[in-house]
Amino acid sequence: MNIEVRRNSEGIIIEVAGRLDTTTAPTLEKTINENINDTKNLILDLKELKYISSAGLRVLLSTQKKMQKNGSMKVINV
């Protein structure tokens, strides 16, 4: 799995490529948690994601719960 984090004036864009499964989900969760502290807008771009397991879905759901308190989260290119 590859993760690319970009910042712009509107917030953070995190692009995820490859497989998001039990072994890679903790890496994505750590990356997200390190980057969303002061963010009002988070965009997860899954255009290059080939597979997502329930562990990956759990990361997306927990991130959504955190972002509901801070701002908004969008998942694009599903």
PyMOL commands that set and color helices and strands:
alter all, ss='L'
color gray80, all
select helices_A, chain A and resi 25-35+54-70
alter helices_A, ss='H'
color red, helices_A
select strands_A, chain A and resi 2-8+11-20+41-52+72-76
alter strands_A, ss='S'
color yellow, strands_A
deselect
rebuild
show_as cartoon
